[in-house]
Amino acid sequence: EAAAAGAKGMHSASHIAPVNALDMGIYPNPTTGPTRISVTLPANASVSLSIYDASGKVVYAVKGINYPQGNQVINWDGKSNSGEDVKPGYYFIKVSAGSLTSVEKIVLMK
């Protein structure tokens, strides 16, 4: 009964905060190299981008890119941080801005 009484004060499901995810898109996907990663920022933010291969190894990463609120585009040339072409395969793109993060799969073909 005590639990039922406490439940009356709870918010309905429509008031649950959304999952901490960014609205992110990748174009083209699949790609042969150059790719546009679009992200919608709810506020000004310092953005980090990491690209992982299928084994979880980071092949490309940039951190601390300051962007204003709104729709932003990050261009990736299909190369690793060392400047080499990334091999064909499945990759995961992770974008973080503050407490918000999104991960999307991309297919790289050559």
Summary of the structure (lengths in Angstrom):
residues: 110
radius of gyration: 18.4
end to end distance: 63.6
largest distance: 64.5
contacts: 275
relative contact order: 0.27
helix: 8%
strand: 54%
